[in-house]
Amino acid sequence: MTSAQRLVLVLLLGSQFMLAVDFSILNVALPVIGSGLGFALSDLQWVATTFALAAAGFTLLFGRIADLFGRRRLFLAGMVLLGVSSLAGGLAVSPGMLLVARVAQGLATAVVTPAGLALLTTSFPEGPLRARALGLNGALMSAGFTSGAILGGLLTELLSWRWAFLVNVPVALAVVVAAPVVLKESRPAERPGMDLPGAVSVTAGLLALVFGLTRAGEHGFADPLGLGALAAGAALLVAFRYVERRAAAPLVPVPILARPSVTWGNLAGLIAFATETSLVFLMTLYLQKVLGYSALATGLAFGVLGLGTVLGGVLAPRVLGRLGRGRALAAGFGLQAVATASLALLGTGPGWIWLLLAATFAGGIGNMVAIVGFMVTATSGLPDSEQGLATGLATMTQQVGITMGIPVMSAVATAAMGTVLQGVIVAVLVNAALTVGGALISRKRSAMSN
């Protein structure tokens, strides 16, 4: 890498890490926030849901806007919005004010993530350098998800829950000051028209889908409102595909959606994010409800998973270089599947924590290899002018996978729950089966491409 590329990497990786921390930092602090601002217990989940709705629903739209109007411009606007919304959240004096800040934080994430990834992929040519950059990006993002829970617990216990918001402000300010110097603007010489029908249909479809999945996680998949939202989301996404076929300047050109690398790469990413985030949820249940761990001790236990993901991100480019994209995805999923399946042996004694730590460490390595393989696959073979779209699709896949994994595994665990441990074990086996499916799909696609 050149010195300029290293500066770009440090700036973009730092911002992506902050976004990942921001996603999970409030989970531990939610009960304290609820008592501090007067949230009803039934309304507390909206602190997470409003963020997820905005982050997942608008990411594809903003990824394409970044392609058309300038990625650095959108990146800077998103960082400014993140800093302002974090300051508003830290100073909130009512539930309504806090929820508005969380919506704004979700919108900022939907702007910054695809724009930042597009700046990353266009700064490094397709091949080993891009794979290395995406590997480090994936490692830091996954480590951010894990360390966010630890940081949230520390800030809440030592200072105040408000610092879970306020910690973003100086970081966002530093990025906004440095980005115009470090990052180069990129946008097309000719700007096509905006596909408004496509933008409306895909955004509304994703919002309905995420809301339906969140509702199902709270009230079960038989909930009429959740089922209605899921049906509406599916219908709108089908309508979006038909709209794109007839649009003069489509938001997502149909040939891109038809590319095998985009299709199966994003399917692999959906499995990777859904399985790992839901496994963290299941292990949280196990540690707190079976072994009796505190919230902070649970977060510290997941630090081992974070170390595994960092190591996986460092190793992933080498694995990709040696095995190729399809085989690397299959190998990552295979390691994750074996590690996850071993968690079905967990028992009620305190000594089982060592199996959990070893399995989550190994599974974190495999999952990160799969995630980096997904990112490289989903963004390969496309010109720089469409990298914002490609990273927008990949970010959308990431957000939907994170959102859908927990309600699905929660429903499985609840249905099988004679005891908490029994429900967790059944859900763990289903989780492992999904990763096996990801390995088989990746292996088959690899054989077809050869």
Buried (B, 14 or more C-beta within 10 A) or exposed (E): EEEEEEBBBEBBBBBBBBBBBBBBBBBBBBBBBBEBBEBEEEEBBBBBBBBBBBBBBBBBBBBBBBBBBBBBBBBBBBBBBBBBBBBBBBEBEEBEBBBBBBBBBBBBBBBBBBBBBBBBBBBBEBEEBBBBBBBBBBBBBBBBBBBBBBBBBBBBBEEBBBBBBBBBBEBBEBBBEBBEEBBEEBBEEEEEEBBEBBBBBBBBBBBBBBBBBBBBBEEBBEBEEBBBBBEBBBEBBEBBBEBBEEBEEBBBBEEBBEBEBBBBBBBBBBBBBBBBBBBBBBBBBBBBBBBEBEBBEBBBBBBBBBBBBBBBBBBBBBBBEEBBBBBBBBBBBBBBBBBBBBBBEBEEEEEBBEBBBBBBBBBBBBBBBBBBBBBBBBBBEBEBBBBBBBBBBBBBBBBBBBBBBBBBBBBBBEEBBEEBBEBBBBBBBBBBBBBBBBBEBBBEBBEEEE
